[in-house]
Amino acid sequence: MYIYNITTKVHTSIHEQWVEWMKMHHIPQIMATGCFTESQFVRLLELDDSEGPTFATQFKAASKADYNRYIEIHAPALRKDSLSKWGDKIIGFRSLMELVH
């Protein structure tokens, strides 16, 4: 099992709209690719939120091939959509993790 994690710092001025967009549009679009079996969307706590909250979105892939298919085929367009909609009001980083136990 692989977990694709996207951690995103969201500017205070847009964070409510961004959360709604994530729940109603972006996460469903990613899940519709068929590359992931489930997702989880959480807010990080105990951080400095003075410039905005931080969220993590995690997607579970049954295989590395499923993750690779997402990255190669689907991710570029979805990332472009996110950037064109939110610009520099969000900043994020991505990581891939393998479930050990």
C-alpha positions in Angstrom: 0.0 0.0 0.0 1.3 3.5 -0.9 0.1 6.8 0.5 0.4 9.9 -1.7 0.4 12.9 0.6 -0.1 16.5 -0.4 0.4 19.0 2.4 -0.9 22.5 1.6 -0.7 25.8 3.4 -3.7 27.9 2.5 -3.9 31.7 2.8 -6.5 32.8 5.3 -8.4 34.9 2.7 -9.4 31.8 0.7 -9.2 28.9 3.0 -13.0 28.3 3.4 -13.5 28.4 -0.4 -10.5 26.2 -0.9 -11.7 23.6 1.6 -15.1 23.5 -0.2 -13.4 23.2 -3.6 -11.3 20.3 -2.3 -14.2 18.4 -0.9 -16.6 19.0 -3.8 -14.3 19.1 -6.8 -10.6 18.3 -6.5 -10.6 15.2 -4.3 -13.5 13.6 -6.3 -11.6 14.4 -9.5 -8.5 12.6 -8.2 -10.5 9.6 -6.9 -12.3 9.4 -10.3 -9.0 8.6 -12.0 -9.2 5.1 -10.5 -5.6 5.2 -9.3 -6.5 5.3 -5.6 -8.7 3.2 -3.3 -9.5 5.8 -0.7 -8.7 9.4 0.5 -8.4 11.3 3.7 -8.5 15.1 4.1 -7.3 16.5 7.4 -6.3 19.8 9.0 -2.9 20.0 10.8 -3.1 21.2 14.3 -0.6 22.8 16.7 1.0 24.9 13.9 1.2 28.6 13.4 -1.9 29.5 11.5 -1.4 33.2 11.5 -1.0 33.2 7.7 -3.6 30.4 7.2 -4.3 26.8 8.0 -2.4 23.8 6.8 -4.1 20.7 5.4 -3.0 17.2 4.3 -4.7 15.2 1.7 -3.8 11.6 1.5 -4.6 9.1 -1.2 -4.0 5.3 -0.9 -2.8 3.4 -3.9 -2.8 -0.4 -4.0 0.4 -0.5 -6.0 3.3 1.7 -7.1 2.0 1.2 -10.7 -1.3 2.9 -9.8 0.5 5.8 -8.2 2.8 6.1 -11.2 -0.2 6.1 -13.6 -1.7 9.0 -11.6 1.5 11.0 -11.7 2.2 10.4 -15.4 -1.3 10.7 -16.8 -3.6 12.7 -14.5 -1.5 14.8 -12.1 -0.2 17.4 -14.6 -3.7 18.6 -15.6 -5.1 18.5 -12.1 -2.1 20.5 -10.8 -2.5 23.1 -13.5 -6.2 23.5 -12.6 -5.3 24.1 -9.0 -2.6 26.6 -9.8 -4.8 28.5 -12.2 -7.6 28.7 -9.7 -5.6 29.5 -6.5 -2.2 30.8 -7.7 0.1 31.9 -4.9 -2.6 31.7 -2.2 -1.6 28.1 -1.6 1.7 26.5 -1.2 2.3 22.8 -0.9 4.6 19.8 -1.1 4.0 16.2 -2.1 5.4 13.0 -0.7 5.0 9.3 -1.3 5.0 6.9 1.6 4.9 3.2 1.8 2.8 1.5 4.4 5.2 -0.6 6.6 2.8 -2.0 9.1 
